[in-house]
Amino acid sequence: MLGIIGAMDIEVESLKALLTNKTEESISGIDFCVGDLGNEKAVVAKCGIGKVFSAICTEAMILKYKPDMIINIGVAGCLDETLDIGDVVIADSVVQHDMDISPLGDPVGMLSDINIVKIPTNVEMKNKLIEAVKAVGINYSVGVIASGDQFVASDDKKNYIKTNFDAKACEMEGGSIGHVCYVNNVPFTVIRAMSDKANGGATMDFPTFTKIAARNSTNVIKKFVGILEE
């Protein structure tokens, strides 16, 4: 079974519409939709915005549905000057840029108890996701995606995240989803479409872009599932 998590309705509603033989149930206030996506079993959920909601969703999904893998989709702020609005970043690792216990001697971003800063995504999933993005024809890059409970809209914060983590994109859920998957030994990956330059610039109307991102995400996931079936 493939688990798919997005933060907003618009990021997952088109995928839910593709499911056949589907059922729905609510756990901890989160609606989970289970059905067939092509020849794959899938569970799709809107987690809500932020690290806590996404962690609740991921843990509930793992305990209830036992997915073989989880993919997090959605939009993000761009930290890579070679990318433009609408381009995609596929994570080779995720970090939590607002995790900071450096006064105690640990590196910025160190996650206590598991003692890791960058949580690696599953290599096979990442490579198959790259194949899917290429097949759809979307420009992409592979690298670190950084998460934190804040909407990054200043050059100072953008440069802080780039300097400390060499991240290509910033958002609010991928790091915590990866954290939960890591401690549960569930393979995961993250793909994010660029919605802005993370500097407060009004480069595109956000509601307009999320519709574009949702369409792109749906097409990529359809290709991804097709590749997994091969």
C-alpha positions, 0 to 999 in steps of 0.5 A, spaced: 500 500 500 502 507 498 500 512 503 500 519 500 499 525 504 498 533 502 497 539 507 491 542 503 485 539 500 487 542 493 493 537 494 489 531 495 482 532 492 484 530 485 488 524 487 482 522 492 477 522 485 482 517 482 481 512 487 476 506 486 473 502 491 474 507 496 472 508 503 473 513 508 474 514 515 476 519 520 482 518 525 484 524 530 480 529 526 484 527 519 480 524 514 483 518 510 481 515 504 482 508 502 482 505 495 485 502 489 489 507 485 490 503 478 493 496 480 496 499 487 492 500 494 493 507 496 491 511 502 490 518 501 490 524 507 490 531 508 494 532 514 493 540 515 498 545 515 504 544 520 509 539 523 504 537 529 498 536 524 503 532 519 506 528 524 499 526 527 497 524 520 503 520 519 503 516 525 495 514 524 496 512 517 502 507 519 498 504 525 492 504 522 493 502 514 501 499 515 503 502 508 509 499 505 511 507 503 509 514 504 510 520 499 509 527 501 506 532 496 505 539 496 508 546 495 514 549 497 518 556 497 524 555 493 531 556 495 535 554 489 536 560 484 536 555 478 529 553 479 523 557 478 516 557 480 512 551 478 519 547 478 519 541 482 524 539 488 525 531 490 528 530 497 534 526 498 533 528 505 529 532 510 531 537 515 527 541 521 530 548 520 527 550 526 529 545 531 535 548 535 538 545 541 545 548 539 546 552 546 547 545 549 552 543 544 549 539 538 548 542 531 543 546 529 537 541 526 539 535 530 533 531 532 534 529 539 534 521 541 535 519 534 541 524 533 540 525 526 540 532 522 538 530 515 533 524 515 535 520 508 529 519 503 528 512 500 533 511 494 529 507 490 522 511 491 526 517 490 529 514 483 522 512 481 519 519 482 525 522 478 523 517 472 516 519 473 517 527 473 521 526 467 516 522 464 511 528 465 516 533 463 517 537 469 523 541 470 526 538 477 532 538 482 534 533 487 536 535 494 534 537 501 527 539 503 527 543 510 521 544 514 519 548 520 513 551 523 513 558 519 512 561 512 519 563 510 518 570 507 525 574 508 532 573 505 535 573 512 531 566 514 532 564 507 539 565 507 539 562 514 536 555 511 540 555 505 547 556 509 545 551 515 542 545 511 544 547 503 536 546 502 533 547 495 526 548 498 522 550 505 515 548 507 512 546 513 511 538 513 516 534 510 521 534 515 516 531 521 513 526 516 520 523 515 521 523 522 515 519 523 517 514 518 524 514 520 522 511 527 517 507 524 522 504 519 517 506 513 520 508 506 518 515 504 520 520 499 517 528 499 516 532 492 514 539 492 512 544 487 515 551 487 510 556 489 514 562 491 521 564 492 521 564 499 522 572 500 516 575 500 515 576 493 509 576 489 511 572 483 504 568 482 497 568 485 498 562 491 491 560 489 492 559 482 499 556 483 496 551 488 491 548 482 497 548 477 501 544 483 495 539 484 495 537 477 502 536 476 502 532 483 496 528 480 500 526 474 507 525 477 503 520 482 500 516 476 506 515 473 509 513 479 504 508 481 505 506 473 513 505 474 512 501 481 507 496 477 513 495 472 
